[in-house]
Each structure stands twice: as C-alpha cells, then as structure tokens.
C-alpha cells in the first residue's frame, strides 16, 4: 500500500536535485574557465590591452586579453593603466587560444582583482 505521507515524492525531488547539482558542476568543468588564480604580472601592453602573466608557483606563462575584463583594486573599480603599478594579480580567464593584433593569446580575462596589504602603522 503506498504511503500517504508523501515520502516517495521527497526522495524523487532529492534525486532530481542531486542530479541537477552534478549537471551544473559538469558543465562548469566542461567550459574550462580558470577560477581566479594568482599570477605574477610580467608585462602590460596598453595599446592592445594584453597581459603577460606567470602562474604561481609553476611559472607557466600566459598571454591574456584583458580588453573586456572587470578590473578592481581592493574591491573598487580601476583602469587598465593602473595595472602597471602591481606585480601580483588574481585573474579569472577563459582559456581560449586565438590571436589579437597578430599576437597569439592563451585566453580572455573575465576579471582581474588586486588586493593590496593594509598600511601598518
């Protein structure tokens, strides 16, 4: 005799929820976006808005297109030209091979964030 308390339906909803969670995680993995990792900023090209960065600690080098990236310093919006003043940045980018202005790029930056240490008095 089926239960009138609705327990079978709750189990079905849980299964759907778990399946949906795995689907979302699988899609995120498939898209391959690099989550905000720390990089050493080696060079900034203002004209093409390209960055040459080195991954920490592996020292793998990437050329990243930063023309459409959201840039923040300590949570406040910043300009692309301000990046020259910093050596360590956190970048989230899509690893897409391509070319820009005749230069091979390794990805397109979505977000660039910089956190400066607080002044200690």
C-alpha positions as CSV (number, residue, x, y, z in Angstrom):
1,X,0.0,0.0,0.0
2,X,1.5,3.4,-0.9
3,X,2.3,5.9,1.8
4,X,0.1,8.9,2.2
5,X,2.8,11.0,3.9
6,X,4.5,11.9,0.6
7,X,7.8,10.3,1.3
8,X,8.3,8.8,-2.1
9,X,7.9,12.2,-3.7
10,X,10.5,13.8,-1.4
11,X,13.0,11.1,-2.4
12,X,12.3,11.8,-6.1
13,X,12.9,15.6,-5.5
14,X,16.2,14.8,-3.7
15,X,17.3,12.7,-6.6
16,X,16.5,15.4,-9.1
17,X,18.3,18.0,-7.0
18,X,21.4,15.8,-6.8
19,X,21.4,15.1,-10.5
20,X,21.0,18.8,-11.2
21,X,23.9,19.6,-9.0
22,X,26.2,17.2,-10.8
23,X,25.0,18.5,-14.1
24,X,25.9,22.1,-13.1
25,X,29.3,21.0,-11.9
26,X,29.9,19.0,-15.1
27,X,29.0,22.0,-17.3
28,X,31.3,24.3,-15.3
29,X,34.2,21.8,-15.7
30,X,33.4,21.4,-19.4
31,X,33.5,25.1,-20.0
32,X,37.0,25.2,-18.6
33,X,37.1,28.7,-17.1
34,X,40.1,29.1,-14.9
35,X,39.0,30.2,-11.5
36,X,40.7,33.3,-10.0
37,X,44.3,32.1,-9.6
38,X,47.2,34.3,-8.5
39,X,49.7,35.3,-11.2
40,X,52.8,37.4,-11.4
41,X,52.3,40.3,-13.8
42,X,55.3,40.3,-16.1
43,X,54.3,42.8,-18.8
44,X,51.4,45.1,-19.7
45,X,50.7,46.2,-23.4
46,X,48.5,49.2,-23.2
47,X,47.7,49.5,-26.9
48,X,46.3,46.0,-27.3
49,X,45.3,45.6,-23.6
50,X,47.3,42.4,-23.3
51,X,48.9,41.0,-20.2
52,X,51.9,38.6,-19.9
53,X,51.5,36.7,-16.7
54,X,53.3,33.9,-14.9
55,X,51.4,31.3,-12.9
56,X,52.4,30.9,-9.3
57,X,54.3,28.6,-8.4
58,X,54.6,26.7,-11.7
59,X,55.9,29.7,-13.6
60,X,53.8,28.8,-16.7
61,X,53.4,31.9,-18.8
62,X,50.2,33.1,-20.5
63,X,49.3,36.0,-22.7
64,X,45.8,37.1,-21.7
65,X,43.5,39.6,-23.5
66,X,42.3,42.0,-20.8
67,X,40.3,44.4,-23.0
68,X,36.9,43.4,-21.6
69,X,37.9,42.4,-18.1
70,X,36.4,43.9,-15.0
71,X,39.4,45.3,-13.1
72,X,39.3,46.0,-9.3
73,X,41.8,47.2,-6.7
74,X,40.7,46.4,-3.2
75,X,37.2,45.9,-4.4
76,X,37.0,49.3,-6.2
77,X,36.9,49.7,-9.9
78,X,40.3,50.5,-11.6
79,X,41.6,51.4,-15.0
80,X,43.7,49.1,-17.2
81,X,46.6,51.6,-17.0
82,X,46.7,51.1,-13.2
83,X,47.9,47.5,-13.5
84,X,51.5,48.6,-14.2
85,X,51.9,49.5,-10.5
86,X,51.3,45.9,-9.3
87,X,53.2,42.7,-9.6
88,X,50.7,40.1,-8.2
89,X,47.2,39.9,-9.6
90,X,44.3,37.4,-9.4
91,X,42.8,36.7,-12.8
92,X,39.8,34.6,-13.9
93,X,40.0,33.9,-17.6
94,X,38.7,31.6,-20.3
95,X,41.5,29.5,-21.8
96,X,40.7,30.2,-25.5
97,X,43.6,30.1,-28.0
98,X,43.4,32.9,-30.6
99,X,45.2,35.9,-31.9
100,X,44.8,39.6,-31.3
101,X,46.7,42.2,-33.3
102,X,49.0,39.5,-34.6
103,X,49.9,38.1,-31.2
104,X,48.9,34.6,-30.1
105,X,46.8,34.7,-26.9
106,X,46.1,32.0,-24.4
107,X,42.8,33.3,-23.0
108,X,40.4,36.1,-22.4
109,X,40.3,37.6,-18.9
110,X,36.9,38.0,-17.3
111,X,38.0,39.6,-14.0
112,X,41.3,41.0,-12.7
113,X,41.4,41.8,-9.0
114,X,44.2,43.2,-6.9
115,X,44.4,43.2,-3.1
116,X,46.9,45.5,-1.5
117,X,48.1,44.9,2.0
118,X,46.8,47.4,4.5
119,X,49.2,50.1,5.8
120,X,50.6,49.0,9.2
121,X,51.4,52.0,11.5
